[in-house]
Amino acid sequence: MAQAVQCDICGKLFSSSYVKSHKRLAHGSSDSSGVGAVKKILALFKSLSAEDKKKVIEDLSAIARKAK
C-alpha cells in the first residue's frame, strides 16, 4: 500500500506513488528565465519555521555583504 507523503514544494499530501508526477506536472517549469526556480524557493521558504526563516535571511544577508 502506498504511503501518504507531503510535497516538499506546496506541502499538500499525495500518495507516494503519485508525488513525483504531481511535482513534475504541478511545479515543473519550462520557463528558462528562472522564475519557476524562484517560485519553488519562495514556497519552501514559506514552509519554514520563524526561527529557520530568520537563519536563512541572516545567511543571505551575509552572502550579499560579501558580494559588495
C-alpha positions as CSV (number, residue, x, y, z in Angstrom):
1,M,0.0,0.0,0.0
2,A,1.3,3.4,-0.9
3,Q,2.0,5.9,1.9
4,A,0.8,9.4,2.1
5,V,3.7,11.8,1.6
6,Q,3.9,15.6,1.6
7,C,5.0,17.5,-1.5
8,D,8.1,19.4,-0.4
9,I,7.1,22.3,-2.6
10,C,3.5,23.0,-1.8
11,G,3.0,20.9,1.3
12,K,-0.1,19.0,0.1
13,L,-0.4,15.3,0.8
14,F,-0.2,12.8,-2.0
15,S,0.3,9.0,-2.5
16,S,3.9,8.2,-2.5
17,S,3.4,6.6,-5.9
18,Y,2.0,9.9,-7.3
19,V,4.0,12.6,-5.7
20,K,6.8,12.6,-8.3
21,S,4.2,13.0,-11.1
22,H,2.5,15.8,-9.1
23,K,5.7,17.7,-8.7
24,R,6.5,17.4,-12.4
25,L,3.0,18.4,-13.5
26,A,2.1,21.0,-10.9
27,H,5.5,22.5,-10.2
28,G,7.6,21.7,-13.2
29,S,8.7,24.7,-15.2
30,S,9.7,25.0,-18.8
31,D,10.5,28.6,-18.0
32,S,14.1,29.2,-18.8
33,S,14.2,32.6,-17.0
34,G,14.4,31.0,-13.6
35,V,11.0,32.2,-12.5
36,G,10.0,28.6,-11.7
37,A,13.0,28.1,-9.5
38,V,12.3,31.3,-7.6
39,K,8.7,30.2,-7.0
40,K,9.9,26.9,-5.6
41,I,12.4,28.7,-3.4
42,L,9.7,31.0,-2.1
43,A,7.3,28.1,-1.5
44,L,10.0,26.3,0.5
45,F,10.8,29.5,2.5
46,K,7.2,29.9,3.4
47,S,7.1,26.4,4.9
48,L,10.0,27.1,7.3
49,S,9.6,27.9,10.9
50,A,10.1,31.5,12.1
51,E,13.5,30.6,13.5
52,D,14.6,28.9,10.3
53,K,13.4,31.9,8.2
54,K,15.5,34.2,10.4
55,K,18.6,32.0,9.8
56,V,18.0,31.9,6.0
57,I,17.7,35.7,6.0
58,E,20.9,36.1,8.0
59,D,22.8,33.7,5.7
60,L,21.6,35.6,2.6
61,S,22.5,38.9,4.1
62,A,26.0,37.7,4.8
63,I,26.3,36.5,1.2
64,A,25.1,39.8,-0.1
65,R,27.6,41.8,2.1
66,K,30.4,39.6,0.8
67,A,29.3,40.3,-2.8
68,K,29.6,44.1,-2.4
